[in-house]
Amino acid sequence: HVLIYAATMLVPNGKYMGVSSLVPEDPEYSAYGNKDTREKIRSFFQEEMGATITFEEKEVSAGLDHPIRHLIVHLTGGRKSFCGTYKAATIAAYKDLVDAADAAVGIPKNRAVLNEWGPFDFRPFSTSSKQYGPL
């Protein structure tokens, strides 16, 4: 739902960019689901908000032994701002948009994966990807 919130804050043709780590043990998944789910998200934003969203996979090594793969999200605001699309930019209008996204894309379910880094089995953080399912 963070992308919907970001889209509501954009003026027409405004830009938003976000980053999500891909899970090393299961690189098909991210916080935005798998490729099929990301296509549903892209379609929803285009059809419902007139916004353009793309997902770009990128590997960042930054001198690390194990490069980290990220999913970069590019969002361009639609033809109208949220206030221009809805008669009143109310919490109810926002909830309607979220409910429509849940129906079109599915509701995210956490899939926690604990990363192991280095020879010391040190676990500094976990990454949670999402699987989307029906309502």
Secondary structure, DSSP 8 states (H G I E B T S, - for coil): -HHHHHHHH--TT-EEEEEEE--TT-TT-BTTBSHHHHHHHHHHIIIII--EEEEEEEEE-TT-SS-EEEEEEEEE--SS-HHHHSSS--HHHHHHHHHHHHHHH-EEEEEEEE--BTTTTB---EEEEEEEE--
